[in-house]
Amino acid sequence: MKKVVLGAILVLLITIGFGVYYLLSNLDSLVKSAIETYGSEATQTSVRVDNVKIVLQDGSGTISGLTIGNPKGFATPNVFSLGEIATQIDLKSLSEDVPVIEHITIRAPEVFFELNEKGQNNLDKLKSNLQSGASTSSSSSSAKSGGSEPKLIIRKLIFSGGNIHARVVPTDKDYELKLPNIQMNDLGGKTGATPSQIASQALQVLTDRALAEIKKKGIDQYKAQLEGEVNKRLDAEKDKAGDKLKGVLGY
């Protein structure tokens, strides 16, 4: 009986050992998958990452090639390209219920603003996606995994050295603007928030700041003009349809 018990314990330890080894050896790919999954849920667009490198010895990490695809109805491939991302994890917090990330620094983020023929712009559309996606992503993740989405806290999130590339499609004009540095503190508060909620909050701030700079330059002035033209065309089409209907009915 003792041999059987010892054998069972040995098998259990080996299994746990392989599980821990798998987790550690695949941590980079797990983080990459999490960013793409939760990011896509929050934005309702395609979020992609080229490479993730986590160094557990000191809790540092780098993420490169993170892009956020444009919402439907816009020609530019991406709405954001977040450049080089450096992060520092509080290793002590990994044994607690809510992990803490000391800081995330995003260097040289690129914002691609697009105003289309209908007078719609991709940043406003992304904001709409974020507002609806934040309320549904947690429940969908819970349904997939059978549990609640994990929570985390980010002490400091910084965007620095960014640029805005603005394109007004109807006038075929392009503009280059600087994105002011942005710093956000204590994302997740004291109890933590889900990755989807934090992604939504951070992108909302980034989007609002970019739109503010675009408005300063007057680039968004075309929006009202184009919306007016679209409404005029719609009214004209309605009038034509009304005239045809009158002809068919004979009055």
Steps between C-alpha positions, in 0.01 A plus 500: 500500500784740585658434160170575326457827694860604433457414133184711476672795669798467263270501195318805641827689555620416149169616355514826695863544398416463132205739545720768657767447234238533226364819653841663537631385163186621323444819698587727207249332269234497775541875553492560123180297471340686792578841349355401164191337652404765755608785274288376210201459732536854635546670161288265284783516245808293430777539762836344410837469675829408330706406805485477880801447727452458876804465729376341824831553683441874531138533388579705191336456165485639147225488241559595138287535191164554673243626250128570528304458179267765361124461555290400200435772246852644493782436255813539715612157634554615861368766732789464750854364485641503853870478422732369771343411835705447817348369822603421857308243707490495881623143552374484857146565381500187281419292808201722581148504358559815293839535323651850487685650205717788620515679167438464128680743271390523138755681285423654160133403467347576160138611459339472155197731478271462199196705399306313232260609224200474735646748748578223750838459667663183628586632848136576581407156369766337717369689805154364428643149473686540829189616683295203381788252513591574861155395619495172310859373491511392865184293471614337176838414650328349802283288276803373309713420800228401746631761747549871542760694305815556713569844648816709523623843607725731297671768711612717209431498124694742279472588129800704380639633173186427299379625161160540335459432128171656388337434164192677364381274218254736319763772461790254452706686762742365760617666822780421747455594867678435827324299768558653847647271765235325708532354850230298675530386862349216704301326230286239668485696824563313827310181416607459138318494167483252213742534208206588274389781730852641531560476123172682439585775752851555364389509136213736587750748645739458205215546252363809679844661512559436130157640409571810708819566303318446171228741605762764590631486144149530358527174309164384633328805343439287191284264705198733533532605137508141376215392727294790361572390143408140582171612657423712194557200273277285719225765494531523122468123467191505722345773285568299184347190656197705607454638147520149351243373749266786414535411130415137563197589714385756244493818706 
